[in-house]
Amino acid sequence: MKYPDGTPARLGDKIVVWEGNEGVVVCSMDTDEYSEDYPKEAFGYLKQGIMVLSEKAGLIHYVEPEASMRLLERRRHGP
């Protein structure tokens, strides 16, 4: 999945889900990335999109982005 600006969503991204509600991407089925707390064994069945743990709405599965979604900070991958 990509954010409205075209940036691909990745595991660990801190995002604005909608104004007043931030969240973190805890797994991305599209890139086959899963966090320790949200493993592929539990969420891989969703097949596509991302799972976001948001402050105000909890866990949300997205296949298409909200129009208001935007990347705030990207977690560094690797060393």
Sine and cosine of phi, psi and omega as CSV:
sin_phi,cos_phi,sin_psi,cos_psi,sin_omega,cos_omega
0.00,0.00,0.51,-0.86,0.05,-1.00
-0.87,-0.49,0.52,-0.85,0.12,-0.99
-0.94,0.33,0.26,-0.97,-0.02,-1.00
-0.81,0.58,-0.45,0.89,0.01,-1.00
-0.99,0.12,0.02,1.00,0.05,-1.00
0.99,-0.10,-0.11,0.99,0.02,-1.00
-0.96,0.29,0.78,-0.62,0.04,-1.00
-0.91,0.41,0.66,-0.75,0.05,-1.00
-0.97,0.24,0.66,-0.75,-0.01,-1.00
-0.71,-0.70,0.39,-0.92,0.07,-1.00
-0.81,0.58,0.72,-0.69,0.07,-1.00
1.00,0.01,-0.11,0.99,0.02,-1.00
-0.87,0.48,0.72,-0.69,0.16,-0.99
-1.00,-0.09,0.81,-0.58,-0.13,-0.99
-0.73,-0.69,0.33,-0.94,0.26,-0.97
-1.00,-0.02,0.89,-0.46,0.01,-1.00
-0.98,0.21,-0.77,0.63,0.20,-0.98
-0.47,-0.88,0.27,-0.96,-0.08,-1.00
-0.80,0.60,0.82,-0.57,-0.01,-1.00
1.00,0.01,0.04,1.00,0.00,-1.00
-0.64,-0.77,0.95,-0.31,0.05,-1.00
-0.98,-0.18,0.32,-0.95,0.02,-1.00
-0.37,-0.93,0.04,-1.00,0.02,-1.00
-0.79,-0.62,0.68,-0.73,0.07,-1.00
-0.96,0.27,0.90,-0.44,-0.06,-1.00
-0.98,-0.18,-0.25,0.97,0.20,-0.98
-0.31,-0.95,0.50,-0.87,0.05,-1.00
-0.78,-0.62,0.95,-0.32,0.02,-1.00
-0.93,0.37,-0.51,0.86,-0.02,-1.00
-0.91,0.42,-0.58,0.81,-0.02,-1.00
-0.96,-0.27,0.07,1.00,0.00,-1.00
0.86,0.51,0.67,0.74,0.02,-1.00
-0.90,-0.43,0.78,-0.62,-0.05,-1.00
-0.70,-0.71,0.67,-0.75,0.05,-1.00
-0.99,0.14,0.23,-0.97,-0.01,-1.00
-0.87,0.49,-0.63,0.77,-0.02,-1.00
-0.98,0.22,-0.31,0.95,-0.03,-1.00
-0.75,-0.66,0.96,0.28,-0.14,-0.99
-0.97,0.25,0.31,-0.95,0.02,-1.00
-0.85,0.53,-0.59,0.81,-0.01,-1.00
-0.86,0.51,-0.52,0.85,-0.03,-1.00
-1.00,-0.05,-0.50,0.87,-0.14,-0.99
-0.85,-0.53,-0.09,1.00,-0.02,-1.00
-0.88,0.47,-0.42,0.91,-0.01,-1.00
-0.89,0.46,-0.32,0.95,-0.02,-1.00
-0.94,0.33,-0.36,0.93,0.14,-0.99
0.94,0.34,-0.65,0.76,-0.04,-1.00
-0.58,-0.82,0.30,-0.95,0.04,-1.00
1.00,-0.03,-0.32,-0.95,0.00,-1.00
-0.72,-0.69,0.37,-0.93,0.12,-0.99
-0.91,-0.41,0.79,-0.61,-0.03,-1.00
-0.89,-0.46,0.75,-0.66,0.14,-0.99
-1.00,-0.10,0.96,-0.29,-0.08,-1.00
-0.97,-0.22,0.41,-0.91,-0.04,-1.00
-0.91,0.42,-0.66,0.75,-0.16,-0.99
-0.98,-0.21,-0.36,0.93,-0.08,-1.00
-0.86,-0.51,0.03,1.00,-0.01,-1.00
0.96,0.26,-0.60,-0.80,-0.09,-1.00
-0.99,0.10,0.81,-0.59,-0.02,-1.00
-0.74,-0.67,0.74,-0.68,0.08,-1.00
-0.99,-0.11,0.78,-0.62,0.04,-1.00
-0.86,-0.52,0.72,-0.69,0.17,-0.99
-0.98,-0.22,-0.56,0.83,0.09,-1.00
-0.86,-0.52,0.57,-0.82,-0.03,-1.00
-0.97,0.25,0.43,-0.90,0.21,-0.98
-0.94,0.35,0.56,-0.83,0.02,-1.00
-0.86,0.52,-0.47,0.88,-0.05,-1.00
-1.00,0.01,-0.06,1.00,-0.03,-1.00
-0.90,0.43,0.66,-0.75,0.13,-0.99
-0.45,-0.89,0.53,-0.85,0.01,-1.00
-0.97,0.24,0.78,-0.62,0.09,-1.00
-0.99,-0.15,-0.68,0.74,-0.09,-1.00
-0.41,-0.91,0.70,-0.72,0.03,-1.00
-0.97,-0.24,0.77,-0.64,0.06,-1.00
-0.94,0.34,0.66,-0.75,0.03,-1.00
-0.97,0.24,0.74,-0.67,0.02,-1.00
-0.98,-0.21,0.59,-0.81,0.05,-1.00
0.99,0.12,-0.15,-0.99,-0.06,-1.00
-0.94,0.34,0.00,0.00,0.00,0.00
